[in-house]
């Protein structure tokens, strides 16, 4: 029996994914959770064959959950399914250890194909992502500012750009206010920004919010 764990903060999305997968994998055991905290709890307590996770959820992000899984259960494949454009996030999550990245606009058949592929121990990469990866070898262009951030810095950057206060970010990520302030200072330095408003403008212009 295939065991599939789904994490998404929208119940309609979770039900839709369950229906699509249940129609293809008729004997599968499928469970869905609303956030990354419950995802991590389920991963700790039970055995799964594949995880399908949203990238942006309340509290810890899908990227946080992915990092935890890769550190503790590196053999467990994680598919990231997100509304964000793949050109902005796909390479980052693949580098972080994801087995694949799909847009929520993906056709149901493509989701099924992605699950089948990662269950075989392979990566799922769309043609456009493959071309982008190839471009990184063919071109000597400078990275965009947000691409030089670490995964944790990138996560904090997104939350600051979304208007969250340092104290809110600290509570959400289970970090101290001092630690988050340190991350903010590093982000400002690396991206050569002066204010939170600069970060917000940059995020909007680069379709990161």
N, C-alpha and C positions, 0 to 999 in steps of 0.2 A: 504493500500500500504506500502510495506517495503521500508525503506529509508536507503541506504548503501553508506557510504563514504569511498573512497579508497585513500591512500596516498603512493606514491612511486615516486622516482626521475627518474625512467626509463619508458618512454612512452610505450614501447613494453610490459612491465610487466603490466602496468595499463590497457592497451587495452585487454590483455589476461585475466586478472582478471574480467574485465567487461563482456567479452564474456562468460566466464564460469558461472558467476553468473546470467547473463541475460537469459541464456538457462534454468536455473533451476527456477529462480524467475522471471517469465515472465512479471509480472506486477510491478516489483520493480523500484524504482527511484534510479538510480546509478550515483554518481558523483565521479570524480577522481581529485586529486590535486598533484602537483609535490614536495611538501615539507611540513615540520611540521608547518611552519608559516601559510600557507594557510589552513592547516588542522585545526589549532586552530581557525582561523578566521571563517571558515565554521561551526565549532562546536558552536561557540558563536552565530552566526547569524541564524542558522537553526536547526531544530529538526531532529535527526537521530536515527535509531534503532540499528545500529551496525557500528563500525569503523574498517577498516582493514588497518593497517599501517606497512610500512617497518620500520626496526629498525635504519638503518644508512642512513641518507639523508643529503644533504648540509645544513649548518646552524644548527638550532636546530635539535636534534635527535628525533627518534620515542619515545624514553624513556622520553624525555622532554615533548613531546605532551601527552604521557600517564599520566605522573604525573599531568599535568595541568587538563586533563579531570577528573581524579580521585578526584582531589581537588574540582572541580567546578561542575562536572556532574557525581557523583559516580555511578549512575544507568546505565550509557551508557556503554555497553560492547565494549571492544577494543581487537581485535585479532591482534597479532603481527605476521607478515609474513616476514621471513628474510632468507638471504643466510648463515648467521652464524650458526655454529653447535649448536643444542639445548642443548647439555651438558654444553656449556659455558654461554648461555644467558637465557634459558627457566626459570630456577628457579628464577633468578633475576627479570625478567619481570612479572612473576606470583606474586611474593612478592610485586611488585610495583602496582599490581591491574589489570593486563591484564586478559582477560577472557580466553585466550589461546595463544599458541605459535606453529607456523607451519613453517617448512622449505619450501623454494621456490621450492624444489624438490618434494613437496607433490603432490600426484595425484589429479586431479580436483575433483573427487568424495569426497576426504577427506576434501577439502576446503569447499565444499557444506555442508558436514556433520558438520563441525566445526561451520559454520554460523548458521545452523539450531539449533545446541545445545545451542549456546550462546543466540540466540533469545528466547529460552525457559528459560533463566535465569540461565543456568548451565555453568560450566567450561568445556573447551575442553582441555584434557590432553592426550597425546599419551602414549602408554604402556611404552616406554623407559623413559619418563619423570616421570611417576608414580613410576617406579622402582627406579629412582634416588631420588625421594622424600622419598620413603620408606627407602632407604639406609641411608639417613640423620638421621633417627631414630635408625637404627640398628647398625650404626658404630659410633665410637668416634674419627674419624680422624680429624686432624686439617684442618681448611679451607685453601684453596689456598690464596695466598697473595691478589689477586685482589678481592676476595670475602669478605674481611673485609672492603672494601671501601664503602662509601655511594654512592647512585646513582649518585649524582652530581660529587663526586670525581671520580667515575668510568668513567663518560663521559669525564671529563677533562683529566684523565689518557689516555684514548684512543686517544684523539686529540694530546696530547703531544707525545705519542708513534708513531703517524702517521707523526710526524715531524712539526706540526704546532707551530708557535711562540706564546708566551703568549699574545701578542697584537692581533693576529688573533683569538685566542680562546676567548678573551674578547669581541671582536666585534661580533663573531658568536653567543655567548651565552648571549649577552647584559649584560655583567658584566664589572666591572672596572678591569684594569690591576692589581691593588693591590689585588683585591679579587681572581683573577685567580692565582696570585703568592702565595697567602695564601693556596689555594687549592693544588697547586703544592708542597708546603712545607709539607703539611699534608700527601699527597700521598707518598712523599719520605720517610717520617718518618715511616708511617704505613707499607710500603713495604720494608723498610730498603735498599733503593736504593740511589745512590749518583748522578747519571747523567741521562739526558734524554735518552742517548744511552742504559743505563741499562733497562729503561722502554720499549724501543723499542724492545730490545732483548727478554725481558720477554714476551711481547705481541705476538711476532712471535712464540716463543716456545710454547705458550699456545693457539695458533690459535685465537687470539683476534683481529687480523687485517685482 
